[in-house]
């Protein structure tokens, strides 16, 4: 097992998504830029019929996770895991200004009331998004997140069953930000928007400087796109998914295809098929772009007209040929697909990934592995337990 004093290797970052398991371990590179190298990386698809919650889900996932651990030959049993978005409740709250201990208690009370929680049955944490103006008053903007204690226990049981030691249970917004943004001391702080288009939904994260100030999950992802294609072409969802996967290449579009569609088809049949898939997924992508635009509008109104300096598109479904153009048009900002992670030494990726780069869908797993390595990011949620003045550990979460 890796020693606590061995800072050259990270814990395992475990991204347990709705569609796949991803595990990654990092190693301190020999470069002078503070970058990390990929030590081990394993991805494994999950079965389509996987139960959504509970012990039945763990029974299916546990042997697959054990297989992935053996395949990756990881040098540690220490792990940082993200709670799946489907298991989180969250809401932005605007509270009067107060000191930290008062804020902890106020967030707990407001979360129980506004999210309809049963006291004692949920773990509540929050991001302090900073001060905002509401009329003539200064207010405190916080993003509160809650997960059922029973759900947390199920995830910890899964890790224990596989012989892993949980250093922390994290949330995907923190992980995405760590992987994509290098800490900055610039004044004024730069603003970033990042959207992670996954299988079951899309995570929208907006950060100002080293601080997350907005988070939302939009229930539009690859699963909805598969259903749209299946309905449009009278296919099964599995066949529709395979068809979309065959077209999921980001390239410069030829002149005879709609803007954003990938490389030219080899035949008239392929051309018609590509056009049909594009027609099927465009309405959902348009809706997604519109929802992202509403997120930007909320941010702009809350933080008085600020506009992100960078807009980044990632996730397994971000490679849908139409995604960049349609989402950018709907959101009113030009998103750039993530092809490299600024925190990762690209030379280390040559043997780990087919094209020699870190696929954008690995950002969450890599950010999880970085959790105990980056001290400058203000991306960890505070506990809102009564009287808490520090972060909640996984062992406290399980209690």
N, C-alpha and C positions, 0 to 999 in steps of 0.2 A: 504494500500500500504506500502511496505517496506520503512523505512526511509533511507535517504542517509547516516545516521550515523550508521545504523545497518550493521556491517561488518560480522555478523554471517551467513547471507544468501546471496546467489549470485543472480544476475538477471537470467532470463530464457535464456538458450542457445537454439536457434532454428536452427535446421539443416533441411532446406527445400530441400530435394533431388529430383531426377527425379522419384523415386520409392516410397518414403515414407516421412512423416513428423516425426521428433523426437524433443521432448522438454524435457529439464532437468533443475532442480534447485538443487543447492548444499547448504550444511550447514556445517559450521565449526565443525569438529569432536571434541570429548572430549579428543582425544589422544594427545600425546606430539610431534608427528612427523610432524605436519603441514598438515595432510591429510584432505581431504574433504569427507563428507558423502553425499549419494544420498538422497535428501529431497523428490523430486517428479520426476517421469519419465513417459512419455507417448509416444508411437509410433503408427502411423496410416498409413496404406498403401494408396497410391494415385491411382486413377483410371488409367487404361492403356491408355484410350483415352484422357488424359489431354492435353490441348493445350500447346505448347512449351513456348510461350511468351505472354506478353501483358495483357490487361484488361480481356480477356476471361479466362485466366488462374487464375487470381485473383478471378473472380466470382465463380469458382469451388472450389478453395482452401479455401476461407474465411470461409464458414460454417463448413468445416472440422477442420480448425484451432480453431474456436470457440468451437467446440465440444471437441477437445483435451484439451483446456484450462480448461473447466469445469470438464472434467474427472480427470485431474491432481490436481485440487484444489490448484493451485500455490498461493503463498502468496505475489506476486508482479505482476505488469503490466509492469515492466521494462524488456527489452529484448535485447539481442545481437544476430544478425542473420548473417549468412554467405551468401554472394552472390553466387548463383550456378555457378559452373565452366563453364557451357555453356554460361553464360552471361559475361564472362571475356575474354579479349584479353591480352596476356602477351608475353614478350620477354626479354631475357637476353641481356644487352648492356654493352659494354666496352668503357669507356670514359676516357679522360685525368684526372689526379688528379686536384681537385679544392676544394674550400671551400663549405660549406653547401648551402649557398644561391645561389652560381653559379651552383651547382649541381642540385638544384631544377629546375632552369630555363633550364639547358641543357637537363635534362631528359624529360621535357615537350616538348621541340622542337624535340628531337630525337624520342620520342614516336609518336608524330603526323606524323612525316615523315616515320618511319619504320613500324608503324602499320596501316598507311593509315587512320588516324583519321581526322574528321572534327573539327577544333578548336572551342571550346565553347560548343560542343555537348557531350563531354566525361569527366568523372572524371578520373584523372590520379594519381596513387600512385606508390610507389616503395619501394623495400627492398634494403638497402645498403649491398651488399654481401662482401665488403671489397676490399683490394688492391690485385692485381695480377700482374704478370710479363708478358709482351708481347714483345718478343725480348729483347732489352736492356732497355726498358722503364717500369716504374710503371704505371699501369692503374687502374681505378676504375670500379669494376664489380657491376652492379645493375640489379635487376629484376623488370621490369616495368609492371604494371597491369593497365588495363583501362576498364571502364564499361560505357555504354551509360547513359547519365543523365536521359533520359526517362525511362530506365530500372530501375535505382535506385529509381525514383519516383514511379514506379509501386509497388516495394517492400515496400516502406514506406507507400504507400496508403493501401496496404494489412494489415500492422501492425496497422495503425490508424483505419481501418474499424473494426478490432477485439478488439479495445480498449486497444492496447498495446502502450507503450512509448519506442521508439527505442533509446537506449543508443549509439549504434554503428552498422554499417554494416561492417562486417569483411570478411576475406577470409579464406577458409578451410586450407591452409598450416599453417597459424598461429595457428589455433585452434588445429589441429592435433599435432603440436609440443608442445603446452602448456600442452595437456593432457598426452603426452607420456614421456616428458623429464623434469626431475627436474633440475633447474638451477645449474650450476657448475662453480666453480672458478678455476678448474684444469688448469695447464699449462704443455704441450700444451693442448688446448681445445679438448675434445673428439668429434668425428664425428659420426653422425647417418644418416642412410637412412631409410625412412619410406614410405611404399606404401600402399595406401588405395584403395582397389579394390571394386568399387561401381557398381551400375546397368548400368550406361551409360558410365563409363570410369574409369580410374585409375589415382589417384593423386600420383606423386612421389615428395617427399620432402627430401632434404639433408640439414642437419644443422651442423654447426661447433661451438661447445660451445653453447652459448645462441643466436646464430645468424643463420637465414635461409640464405643459400648461393645458393640454386638451387631449382627450382620448375618447374614441367611440368605435363600436363594432357595428358594421352595416351588414345585414343578413343577405348579402349578394356575393356569391363566389362561384367556384367551378361547378358545384353541385347544381346550382340554378341554371348555369349555362348549358350543362349536359341535358337537363330536363327540357330546356327551350329547343335544343337541336333535336332531341328525341321526338318531341311533339311535332315540330315542323316537318321532319323527314320521316315520321312514322317508324322510328327505330326504338330499340330498347335503350335504356340509359347507359348500359355498359357499352353497347356498340357506338352510341353517340360520343361517349367519353373517348373511346379509341379513335374515332374519326377526328375529333378535335385535337387529340394528341398528335396525330400525323401532320396537322397543319400548324402546330404550335412552335413556329420559328420566327424570331424577330429579324427581318431583313428589310432592305429597301424595296418598296413596292414597285412593280412594273406599271407602266402608264395605263394599261388596259384593265387594271383592277381598282376597286375602291380604295381610297386612301387608308393606309394602315394594314392592308392585307399583305400576307407574306409573298414568297417567291412564286413565280409563274407556274401553273400546273402543266403537266406533261401532255394532257389531252383535253378535248372538249368536255368529256365526262368529268374529269378532275376539275376543270374550270367551273362547270355548273355546280358541282358539289361544294367547291370552295365558296362560291357565291351564295349558295343556300345556307351554309353554316354561318357565313357573315350576316345574312339577313336574319337568321334565327337569334343570334346572340346580341345583335346591336341594341334592341330595346332594353335588355337587362343592363348592358354596359352604359347605356345612356342614363338609365335610372341611377346607376352607381355614381357616374360623374356628377349628376345633379345633387345627390346626397353629399358627396365630398364637397361640392360647392357650398352647400348649406353649413357644413362644418367650418369652412373658411369664413363664411359670413358671420357665424357666431364668434369666431376668434377675433375677427376684425372689429366687431361691435364691442366685444368685451375689453379688448386691449387697445381701443381707440385708433383704428385705422392701420394697424401694423399689417404688413404683407410679407409672406415667407420669401426669403432670399433663394431657397432651394426647394424643389419638389421632386421627390424620389418615389419610384414605383418598383415594387418587389413582390415576391411570393410566387408560388408555383403556377398560379394562373395569370401572372403578369405577362407571361410570354404568349398569351392569346394574341394572334396577329392584330386584332382591332383594338386591343386594350388601351394602348398609349394614346392614340388619337381621339378615340371616343370619350374616354375618361377626361382627358385634358380639355376637350371642347366643352363638356358638360360642367366641369369644375371651374373653368375660366382661368386656368393656370397650366403652364406647359410642364408636364411630368416627364422626367428622364428615367428610363429603365436602369436599375442598378445592375451593373455588370461586374463590378469589383467592390470589395469592402475596404475602406481606407485603413482599417485597423489590422488587416491581414497581409502578410508578405506573400505576394502572388507567386513567387518562385516555389514556395512550399506546396502549391496546389497542383503542380504538374502531375504528380503520381496519384493524387487523390480524386481528381475529377477529370472526366474525359476531355474537356476542352481546355484544361489548364487554368481555369478561373473558378472562383467560388460562386456557384449558382445562387441567385438572389434568395431562393427559398431556404437557404441555410442561415439567414441573418438571425433568426430567433435563437436557434441552437447555439450559435457562436456568441451572441450577446449573453446568453445564460452562463456559458463557460467563463465569460469575462467578469462575472458579477463580483467575485472576490479579488479581482485584479485591478480594477479601476476605482480609485478613491475620489477622483475629482468630479465625477458625474453625480448630480443630485437626482438620481433616477430610482431611488428605493422608496417604497411607500412606508409611511409611519404607521404604527399601530394606533388604533383609536380605542384600545381597551381603557377602562377607567384607571386613571393614574399612571398610564404608561408614558415613559419619557424616552423610549428607545425603540428600535425596530423589533418586530415580533419574530422570534426564531421558529423553525419548523416544529420543534418540540413543544413550544408554547402553543402553537397553532393546533397541535393534535390534542392538547389537554382539554 
